[in-house]
Amino acid sequence: KLTGTIEYRPLYNLRELTHFDISGNQLSGEVEALIAPSVKYADFSNNGFTSMRRFEKYKVRSLQTLRYCDVSNNVIQQNATDILEIIAPNIEQFIASNNNISGSLPASLNNLPKLRQFIMASNALCGCGDLPDFTQSFATLQELDVSNQTEGFTGPIPEKLWRSLSLKILNLADNRLTGTIPSLVGNLDELEVFDLSNNLINSSLPSELGLLGGG
């Protein structure tokens, strides 16, 4: 297995590189998702990386091309806002589960019209602010998983999230969310997995939940 750190500067000269996968090694140091000007797919999962560089605006081309980024199963210890305040605008899948990423999620996540999968389960995210409502990804967001946070999100689930009609997986388990489950949940026709266990939800299940899947 590969060990040590990565020297990224020479890699940025690989102008035709679109797919970069170094998962399942023993690498450490810093993740640089914008690895090359044409990169679309970047997988750094299952290593020992401890931090992740911000998505820099000056890397204009790679910021536009990146579609998939997986940094799950590392030991990244940073604030979520520091990592995601600037994010690739055309990102479709962002996976960062099983790290130690802390703080609240930034509002920049509401402006991702192509986002299909957002997974940050098993981190230290907290209720320093509301959950993003993913406003611009209503038509595309299929999986949202921010479950199992050591600190936990607080407050109600954003009402707009119940209007994400493409959702197939919604996992908000093991947080400190409050409020109720609205009748709008019946509009999520594509929903296959619905997990709000171990929260502080104070309501009975609405009858509209039985409408899911044509039930």
N, C-alpha and C positions, 0 to 999 in steps of 0.2 A: 504494500500500500504506500501511497505517496505521503510524505511527511514534510514538516516545515511550513514556511510561508510562501506566498505567491508574489512575484515581482510583476506588477500589472503593466507598467509603462511599455515594455516591448510588445505586449499583446495587443495594444491599441493600434499597432501598425498592420494588424491582420484585417484588412478592410473588407474581405469577403466572408469572414467568419460569422455564421449565423447561429450555430448550436455549440454551447459550451457546457460540458457536464463533467464535474469532478466529484460527484457524490460518492459516499462510501469510502472515504480515505481517512487519513489522520492529519489533515491539514489544520493549521491554526492561523491566528492573526486576523486580518481584516478581509471582509467580503467587498468586492467591487462588481456590482451587477452589470454596470455599463462597460463590459469588458472589451468591446470592439465596436467600431462604428455601425456595423450592420447586424449586431446581435439581436436575435429574437427570443432565444431560449437559453436561460442560465440556471444551472442546477448546482448548488453548493451544499446540498443536504447531507446529513450524516457525517459530519466532520467535527472539528473542535474550534471553529471560528468564534471569536469573542466579540467582534464588532462588525458593523456594516457601514460603509461610506454612504453619505447622502447621495441621492440622485441629483447630480449637478446640472444646472441649466445650460452651462457652456458646452456640454457634450450633446449638442442639439440633435445630431443624427441618431445616435444610439438611444437617446431619451425617447425618440419617436418610434423606433423600431421594436423596442423590447415588448414582448407579449407575455412571457412566462418567467417567473422568478421564484425559485424554491430555496429557502435558507433554513428549512426545518431541521430539527434534531442537531442543533449546535449548542453553544453556550453563550450566545449573544446577550450582553448586558448593557442595554442602552434604553433611552427613552423613545417611545414609539413616535413621538412628534419629530424628534431629531432625524429619524430614519425616513419618515413618510410625509413630512411637510411638503416636500417636492417629490412627486412620483411620476413615473412614466405615464403620460396621458392615455396611451393606447393599451395599457396593461390589461390582460385578460385573466390571468391566474397569478395570484400572489399567495405564497404559502410560507409561513414563518412559525409554525407550531413547535412546541417543545424547546423553548429557549427561556431566557429570563428578561424579556422585553417588558418594560414598565411604563407607567404613565397612561395618559388618555390617548385615544385615537384622534388624529387631526381632521378638521373639516375638509381637507383636500380630498378625502376619500368620497366625498359627495359628488365629485366632478369627473367620474370615470365611466364614460358611456359604453365601453366595451367590456367592462369587468364581468366575468362569469363565476369566478371562484375566489373567495377571500377566506383564508384559514389562518387564524392566530391563536388556536387553542393551546392550553397549557403554557401560559406565560404569567406575568405579574401585572397585567393591565388592570386599571382601576377606574373607579367612578369619578375621576377628576373632571369629568364632563360627560355629557350624554353620549350614548352610542351614535355614531354617524347614521344618517338615514339613507345613505347611498342614493341620493335623489336622481342622479343622471343614469344610474344603472338599472332602473326599474325593468327595462325590457330585456336585459341580458343576465342579471345576477341569478345564478342557479344554486350556489352553495355559500352560506355564511356560517362560519363556525368560530366563535370567540368563547368557547366553553372552557371551564376548568381554570379559572384565574385565581391565583393565590390571594390577590387583593379583592378583585371583583368589581364589576360595573354596578352602579346603583341607579335608582330612579326608574321611571317608566320606559318601556320600549317605545321608540319613536313611532308615532302613528303612521308616518309615511312608509315605514318599512313593511307594513301590512299590505301595501299597494304594489309590492314587488311581485308581479303576477308570474314571473318566470321561476320563482324560488322552488327548488326541489328539496334542499336540505337547509333547515334552520336549526342550529344548535347553539343555544345560549345558556346551557346548563351550568350549574356550579358558579353562579355569580350572586349578586345581591339585588337583583332587579325587583321592582315593586310595581304596583298598579294592577291593571286588569288585562285580560285577553279580550279584545273587542270582537264584535260580530264580523268585522272586516276579514278575519282569518278565513272565513268561508269563501273568500274570493281567490284564495291561493290554490287554484285548480291543479297545479303541477306538483304540489308539496308531497314528498314521500317520507321525509324524516322530520319530525317536529319534537324537539327536546328542550323543555324549560325546567327540568328537574332541579331541585336544590336551589331555588330562588325564594323570593318573598312575595310572589304573586298572590294577590288577595282577591280571588274571584273563583267562581265555578266555571267550568268549561262551557263556552257558548254553544247553543244547539247547532249553530252554523258550522261547527267543526265536523259535524257528521256529513256535511255536503262534500267534503274533500274526496277526490277520487271517484266522484259520482255516487258516494254512499248515501 
